[in-house]
Amino acid sequence: MTNPDAWGETLAECRRLDQEDPLTPLSRQFALPRGVIYLDGHSLGPLTRSASAAVQRTVRGEWGPMIIGGWNEADWIGLPARTAARIAPLIGAEPEETACADSVSVNLFKLAAGALALRPDRKTVLMVESEFPTDGYVLQGLARLRPDIRLKIVPAGELKGALDPETALLVASHADYRTGALADLSGLSQAAAAVGALSLWDLSHTTGLATIDLNAAGADMAVGCGYKYLCGGPGAPAFAFLARRHHAGFLNPIAGWMGHARPFDFEANYSPASGADRLMAGTPPILSMAALHASLDLFEGVAPGALLARSRTLSSLFERLTASVATAHGFSLASPAEAERRGGHLAYTHPDGYPIVQALIAAGVVGDFRAPDLIRFGFSPLVVSRSQVWTAARRFAAVMDSETWRNPSFSRRQTVT
């Protein structure tokens, strides 16, 4: 096996740097299984102690004794707005421009449909071909409802050049879900505006990780999930951003009662709420909203720039430590080689990616697999330490050198890969 003492960084050196890093103590806020090195926070953030306590408090201290009275006594009705207000500074938005509701897919549909209504004389929706599949599915569904709409799909490098006077809406992810490559949020938003088009960003793989300033970038709309770097729990509520300049003219196509200006007047006709509150639709899921709201404690007083810098330090360390093993065993780096061009995860291609990931999980290193041949390792800056990266690299080398991944049990596909 590759000699870890020859890797350049020693375990002792990694531990020393961890002790000096002001972000390291925050790792104690997570309830992870002993011995597990969690490199999958880009897919599902781990359980925070504050979220666990909040759900228990909501169940036992509010829902139990208050029953329906919790909507007023515990102000459940105000929880989505309070949660949105905590997310807003993480994305460079104002609280009244941010809503916390539904899922990314539902919010994407609402915003895309509403954006097309704001540009009625334009018929093209522009999207990059490597977009996260659900975003494409939602837009395909919208195009079926609006046969006059054309969905134009181009390679990432051709996105800016494809903008033209026919473009109504540009839809793009801030970070590529496969490779972690970062898009030029500001440049593309401004390029869209220059031809009169609107921009809609999916921030799912960067919120809580990277410095995002939607208003400074000139972005029009955005969506993002609450369960990755925000650690809101599986299926946590998503969020949506609608720039203030669009508030007066934007109409939510899913005109649910929580987006009504006066939901408890029970009027027969719809009147939209002010600001981003008009993006609300159905009754909010209070238990999962409570978990997300509590997990946002993690980001109080933490500079977003420090998070991405630490994540890139960790991913670069892993890349260096595993370089010789990766080369020897046929891995190819799919992420940008320059750390400054990527977000929080590293991706490699390998023809036997699935069993390798399963063998690593069995060895206590949790990454993930994306078909057909992609292995992703995520470096959540509040979860993972340098010493854990060092240990993960050693376990990676052991799995590959010993070929334990060839055990047939690791090739049996599970429902969720």
C-alpha positions as CSV (number, residue, x, y, z in Angstrom):
1,M,0.0,0.0,0.0
2,T,1.1,3.6,-0.6
3,N,3.2,4.8,2.3
4,P,1.2,7.6,4.0
5,D,4.4,9.0,5.5
6,A,5.5,9.9,2.0
7,W,2.4,11.8,1.1
8,G,3.8,15.2,2.0
9,E,1.4,16.1,4.8
10,T,1.6,14.1,7.9
11,L,-1.3,13.3,10.2
12,A,0.3,15.3,12.9
13,E,0.6,18.3,10.7
14,C,-3.1,18.0,9.7
15,R,-4.1,17.8,13.4
16,R,-2.0,20.9,14.2
17,L,-3.7,22.9,11.4
18,D,-7.1,21.7,12.5
19,Q,-6.4,23.0,16.0
20,E,-5.4,26.4,14.6
21,D,-8.5,26.7,12.4
22,P,-11.3,28.8,13.9
23,L,-14.0,26.8,12.1
24,T,-12.9,23.4,13.5
25,P,-14.9,23.7,16.8
26,L,-18.2,23.9,14.8
27,S,-17.7,20.2,13.8
28,R,-18.9,19.3,17.3
29,Q,-22.4,20.6,16.3
30,F,-22.9,17.4,14.2
31,A,-24.1,14.0,15.4
32,L,-22.2,11.7,13.1
33,P,-21.7,7.9,13.7
34,R,-18.4,7.2,15.3
35,G,-15.6,6.3,12.9
36,V,-17.4,7.6,9.8
37,I,-15.8,10.2,7.6
38,Y,-18.6,11.9,5.9
39,L,-17.8,13.2,2.4
40,D,-21.3,13.4,1.2
41,G,-22.5,16.7,2.6
42,H,-23.0,18.1,-0.9
43,S,-25.8,15.6,-1.2
44,L,-27.3,15.4,2.3
45,G,-25.9,17.4,5.2
46,P,-25.5,15.4,8.4
47,L,-27.8,15.8,11.5
48,T,-27.1,18.9,13.6
49,R,-27.6,18.8,17.3
50,S,-29.6,21.9,17.1
51,A,-32.0,20.4,14.6
52,S,-32.5,17.3,16.7
53,A,-33.3,19.4,19.7
54,A,-35.6,21.7,17.8
55,V,-37.7,18.8,16.4
56,Q,-38.0,17.3,19.8
57,R,-39.0,20.7,21.3
58,T,-41.6,21.2,18.5
59,V,-43.1,17.8,18.9
60,R,-43.1,17.6,22.7
61,G,-43.3,21.2,23.8
62,E,-45.6,22.6,21.1
63,W,-47.5,20.1,18.9
64,G,-48.2,17.9,21.9
65,P,-49.6,20.4,24.5
66,M,-50.7,23.2,22.1
67,I,-52.2,21.1,19.3
68,I,-53.7,23.5,16.8
69,G,-52.9,26.4,19.1
70,G,-49.3,26.1,18.0
71,W,-50.0,28.1,14.9
72,N,-50.5,31.1,17.2
73,E,-48.8,30.2,20.5
74,A,-45.6,29.0,19.0
75,D,-46.0,31.2,15.9
76,W,-45.7,28.3,13.5
77,I,-47.4,30.6,10.9
78,G,-44.4,32.9,11.0
79,L,-41.7,30.2,10.9
80,P,-41.3,30.2,7.1
81,A,-40.7,33.9,7.1
82,R,-38.2,33.7,10.0
83,T,-36.4,30.9,8.2
84,A,-36.3,32.8,4.9
85,A,-34.8,35.8,6.8
86,R,-32.0,33.6,8.0
87,I,-31.3,32.3,4.5
88,A,-31.4,35.7,2.8
89,P,-27.9,36.9,3.9
90,L,-26.4,33.6,2.7
91,I,-27.5,34.4,-0.8
92,G,-27.1,38.2,-0.9
93,A,-30.8,38.9,-0.7
94,E,-33.2,40.9,1.5
95,P,-35.7,38.9,3.7
96,E,-38.6,40.3,1.7
97,E,-37.1,38.9,-1.5
98,T,-36.8,35.4,0.0
99,A,-39.4,32.7,0.7
100,C,-38.9,29.3,2.3
101,A,-41.4,26.8,0.9
102,D,-42.0,23.6,-1.0
103,S,-39.2,21.9,-3.0
104,V,-36.6,23.1,-5.5
105,S,-38.7,21.5,-8.3
106,V,-41.9,23.3,-7.3
107,N,-40.2,26.6,-6.7
108,L,-38.4,26.3,-10.1
109,F,-41.8,25.7,-11.8
110,K,-43.3,28.7,-10.1
111,L,-40.5,31.1,-10.9
112,A,-40.0,29.8,-14.5
113,A,-43.7,30.1,-15.3
114,G,-43.9,33.5,-13.7
115,A,-40.8,34.7,-15.5
116,L,-42.3,33.7,-18.9
117,A,-45.4,35.7,-18.1
118,L,-43.1,38.7,-17.4
119,R,-41.6,38.3,-20.9
120,P,-44.7,37.5,-23.0
121,D,-43.2,38.4,-26.3
122,R,-40.2,36.0,-25.9
123,K,-40.5,32.3,-26.3
124,T,-37.0,30.7,-25.6
125,V,-35.9,29.3,-22.3
126,L,-32.1,28.7,-22.3
127,M,-30.5,26.0,-20.3
128,V,-27.1,24.3,-20.1
129,E,-27.0,20.6,-21.2
130,S,-25.3,19.5,-17.9
131,E,-28.1,20.9,-15.7
132,F,-29.4,18.9,-12.8
133,P,-32.0,16.5,-14.4
134,T,-34.9,17.6,-12.3
135,D,-34.5,21.2,-13.5
136,G,-34.6,20.0,-17.0
137,Y,-37.6,17.8,-16.3
138,V,-39.5,20.7,-14.8
139,L,-38.8,22.9,-17.8
140,Q,-39.8,20.1,-20.2
141,G,-43.1,19.8,-18.3
142,L,-43.6,23.6,-18.5
143,A,-42.9,23.5,-22.3
144,R,-45.6,20.8,-22.7
145,L,-48.1,23.1,-21.0
146,R,-46.8,26.0,-23.1
147,P,-46.3,24.5,-26.6
148,D,-45.3,28.0,-27.8
149,I,-42.2,27.9,-25.6
150,R,-38.9,26.6,-27.0
151,L,-36.4,24.9,-24.6
152,K,-32.9,25.6,-26.0
153,I,-30.1,23.4,-24.5
154,V,-26.5,24.2,-25.1
155,P,-23.1,23.2,-23.7
156,A,-21.9,25.2,-20.7
157,G,-19.2,27.1,-22.6
158,E,-21.8,28.3,-25.1
159,L,-24.4,29.6,-22.7
160,K,-23.5,33.3,-22.8
161,G,-23.2,33.3,-26.6
162,A,-26.6,31.6,-27.0
163,L,-28.4,34.6,-25.3
164,D,-30.3,36.6,-27.9
165,P,-33.4,38.9,-28.2
166,E,-35.6,35.8,-28.3
167,T,-34.5,34.6,-24.9
168,A,-37.1,35.0,-22.2
169,L,-35.3,33.2,-19.4
170,L,-31.8,31.8,-18.7
171,V,-31.8,28.8,-16.2
172,A,-28.5,27.7,-14.7
173,S,-26.9,26.1,-11.7
174,H,-24.2,28.0,-9.7
175,A,-22.3,24.7,-9.4
176,D,-22.4,21.7,-11.7
177,Y,-23.9,18.9,-9.7
178,R,-21.6,16.4,-11.4
179,T,-18.2,18.1,-11.3
180,G,-18.6,21.0,-8.9
181,A,-17.5,23.5,-11.6
182,L,-18.7,27.0,-10.7
183,A,-20.6,29.1,-13.3
184,D,-20.1,32.9,-13.6
185,L,-23.2,33.9,-11.8
186,S,-22.6,37.6,-12.1
187,G,-21.4,37.6,-15.7
188,L,-24.2,35.4,-17.0
189,S,-26.9,37.3,-15.0
190,Q,-25.7,40.6,-16.5
191,A,-25.4,39.1,-20.0
192,A,-29.0,37.9,-19.8
193,A,-30.1,41.4,-18.7
194,A,-28.2,42.9,-21.6
195,V,-30.5,41.2,-24.1
196,G,-33.6,41.7,-22.0
197,A,-33.8,38.2,-20.6
198,L,-34.4,37.1,-17.0
199,S,-32.0,34.9,-15.0
200,L,-33.0,32.0,-12.7
201,W,-30.3,30.3,-10.7
202,D,-30.2,27.0,-8.9
203,L,-28.1,27.5,-5.8
204,S,-28.6,24.1,-4.3
205,H,-24.9,23.1,-4.4
206,T,-23.5,26.4,-3.2
207,T,-25.8,27.9,-0.5
208,G,-24.1,27.6,2.8
209,L,-20.7,27.0,1.1
210,A,-19.9,29.9,-1.3
211,T,-20.1,33.6,-1.2
212,I,-23.3,34.4,-3.1
213,D,-24.6,38.0,-3.7
214,L,-27.7,37.7,-6.0
215,N,-28.5,41.4,-5.8
216,A,-25.0,42.5,-6.6
217,A,-24.9,40.1,-9.5
218,G,-28.1,41.4,-10.9
219,A,-29.8,38.0,-10.7
220,D,-33.6,38.0,-11.1
221,M,-34.6,34.8,-9.5
222,A,-33.2,31.8,-7.7
223,V,-34.0,28.5,-6.0
224,G,-32.1,26.3,-3.6
225,C,-32.5,23.3,-1.3
226,G,-32.3,23.2,2.5
227,Y,-30.8,19.7,2.9
228,K,-27.3,20.0,1.5
229,Y,-24.8,22.5,3.1
230,L,-27.7,24.0,5.1
231,C,-28.2,20.7,6.9
232,G,-31.9,21.0,7.2
233,G,-32.6,17.3,7.0
234,P,-33.8,14.9,4.3
235,G,-36.4,16.6,2.2
236,A,-36.0,19.9,4.0
237,P,-38.0,22.9,2.7
238,A,-36.4,24.7,-0.2
239,F,-36.1,28.5,-0.7
240,A,-36.8,30.9,-3.6
241,F,-35.6,34.4,-4.4
242,L,-37.5,37.0,-6.3
243,A,-35.7,40.3,-6.9
244,R,-37.6,43.3,-5.5
245,R,-38.0,44.9,-9.0
246,H,-40.3,42.0,-10.0
247,H,-42.6,42.0,-7.0
248,A,-45.3,44.1,-8.4
249,G,-45.6,42.2,-11.7
250,F,-44.9,38.6,-10.7
251,L,-47.8,36.2,-10.4
252,N,-47.4,32.8,-8.8
253,P,-48.9,30.1,-11.1
254,I,-49.5,27.9,-8.0
255,A,-51.8,30.5,-6.3
256,G,-52.2,28.7,-2.9
257,W,-53.7,30.2,0.2
258,M,-50.4,30.8,1.9
259,G,-49.4,33.1,-0.9
260,H,-52.6,35.1,-0.5
261,A,-52.4,38.6,0.9
262,R,-54.9,37.7,3.6
263,P,-55.1,33.9,3.8
264,F,-57.4,33.8,6.8
265,D,-60.0,36.0,5.2
266,F,-60.9,32.9,3.1
267,E,-61.8,35.1,0.1
268,A,-63.1,33.4,-3.0
269,N,-60.6,35.2,-5.3
270,Y,-56.8,35.3,-5.1
271,S,-54.9,38.5,-4.1
272,P,-51.1,38.0,-4.0
273,A,-49.2,38.7,-0.9
274,S,-46.5,41.4,-0.9
275,G,-42.9,40.6,-1.8
276,A,-41.6,37.1,-2.0
277,D,-44.4,35.9,0.3
278,R,-46.4,35.6,-2.9
279,L,-44.2,32.6,-3.7
280,M,-45.8,30.6,-0.9
281,A,-48.5,28.1,-1.8
282,G,-49.6,25.4,0.6
283,T,-49.4,24.9,4.4
284,P,-45.8,24.8,5.5
285,P,-44.3,21.6,7.0
286,I,-43.5,22.7,10.5
287,L,-41.4,19.8,11.8
288,S,-39.0,19.9,8.9
289,M,-39.1,23.7,8.9
290,A,-38.1,23.7,12.5
291,A,-35.1,21.5,11.8
292,L,-33.9,23.7,9.0
293,H,-34.4,26.9,11.0
294,A,-32.3,25.5,13.9
295,S,-29.5,24.2,11.6
296,L,-29.0,27.7,10.3
297,D,-27.5,28.5,13.7
298,L,-24.3,27.1,12.2
299,F,-23.8,30.1,10.0
300,E,-24.2,32.8,12.6
301,G,-21.0,34.9,12.6
302,V,-19.3,32.8,9.9
303,A,-18.0,34.5,6.8
304,P,-19.1,32.7,3.7
305,G,-15.7,33.3,2.1
306,A,-14.1,31.4,4.9
307,L,-16.3,28.4,4.2
308,L,-15.4,28.0,0.6
309,A,-11.7,28.6,1.3
310,R,-11.6,25.8,3.8
311,S,-13.6,23.5,1.6
312,R,-11.1,24.1,-1.3
313,T,-8.2,23.5,1.1
314,L,-9.7,20.1,2.1
315,S,-10.5,19.0,-1.5
316,S,-7.0,20.0,-2.6
317,L,-5.4,18.1,0.2
318,F,-7.5,15.0,-0.7
319,E,-6.5,15.4,-4.3
320,R,-2.8,15.5,-3.5
321,L,-2.9,12.6,-1.0
322,T,-4.7,10.3,-3.4
323,A,-3.0,11.4,-6.7
324,S,-0.7,8.4,-7.1
325,V,-3.3,5.9,-6.1
326,A,-5.9,7.5,-8.4
327,T,-3.5,7.4,-11.3
328,A,-2.4,3.8,-10.6
329,H,-6.0,2.6,-10.5
330,G,-7.4,4.4,-13.5
331,F,-9.3,7.3,-12.0
332,S,-9.7,10.5,-14.0
333,L,-10.5,13.8,-12.4
334,A,-13.8,15.2,-13.7
335,S,-13.8,18.4,-11.6
336,P,-11.8,21.5,-12.7
337,A,-8.1,21.0,-11.8
338,E,-7.9,24.6,-10.5
339,A,-9.5,24.7,-7.0
340,E,-10.7,28.3,-7.5
341,R,-13.0,27.1,-10.3
342,R,-14.9,24.5,-8.3
343,G,-17.3,24.4,-5.3
344,G,-17.4,21.9,-2.5
345,H,-16.9,18.5,-4.1
346,L,-14.4,16.6,-6.2
347,A,-15.6,14.2,-8.9
348,Y,-13.7,11.3,-10.5
349,T,-14.7,9.0,-13.3
350,H,-14.0,5.2,-13.1
351,P,-15.7,2.4,-14.9
352,D,-16.2,0.5,-11.6
353,G,-17.4,3.6,-9.8
354,Y,-20.4,2.1,-8.0
355,P,-18.7,-0.9,-6.3
356,I,-15.8,1.3,-5.4
357,V,-18.1,3.8,-3.6
358,Q,-19.8,0.9,-1.8
359,A,-16.5,-0.5,-0.6
360,L,-15.4,2.9,0.6
361,I,-18.7,3.3,2.6
362,A,-18.0,-0.1,4.2
363,A,-14.6,1.2,5.1
364,G,-16.1,4.3,6.8
365,V,-15.7,6.8,4.0
366,V,-19.0,8.0,2.7
367,G,-19.0,9.5,-0.8
368,D,-21.6,9.0,-3.5
369,F,-22.0,7.7,-7.1
370,R,-23.7,9.2,-10.1
371,A,-24.4,7.2,-13.2
372,P,-22.8,6.2,-15.3
373,D,-19.3,6.3,-13.8
374,L,-18.9,9.3,-11.5
375,I,-17.6,9.2,-7.9
376,R,-18.1,12.4,-5.8
377,F,-16.4,13.3,-2.6
378,G,-17.7,16.3,-0.8
379,F,-15.8,18.5,1.6
380,S,-18.4,20.3,3.8
381,P,-16.2,22.9,5.6
382,L,-18.0,22.7,8.9
383,V,-18.1,18.9,8.9
384,V,-14.8,17.6,7.6
385,S,-11.4,18.2,9.1
386,R,-7.9,17.9,7.6
387,S,-7.1,14.9,9.7
388,Q,-10.2,13.2,8.5
389,V,-9.2,13.9,4.9
390,W,-5.8,12.4,5.6
391,T,-7.5,9.3,7.1
392,A,-10.0,9.1,4.2
393,A,-7.1,9.2,1.7
394,R,-5.4,6.3,3.6
395,R,-8.6,4.2,3.5
396,F,-9.1,5.0,-0.2
397,A,-5.6,3.7,-0.9
398,A,-6.3,0.5,1.2
399,V,-9.6,-0.2,-0.7
400,M,-8.0,0.2,-4.1
401,D,-4.7,-1.6,-3.4
402,S,-6.4,-4.5,-1.7
403,E,-9.1,-4.6,-4.4
404,T,-11.8,-5.2,-1.8
405,W,-14.2,-3.4,-4.0
406,R,-14.3,-6.4,-6.3
407,N,-16.4,-8.3,-3.7
408,P,-19.6,-9.1,-5.6
409,S,-21.8,-7.7,-2.8
410,F,-20.6,-4.2,-3.6
411,S,-21.9,-4.4,-7.1
412,R,-25.5,-5.0,-6.1
413,R,-27.3,-1.8,-6.9
414,Q,-29.5,-0.2,-4.2
415,T,-32.6,1.8,-5.0
416,V,-30.9,5.1,-4.1
417,T,-27.4,5.3,-5.6
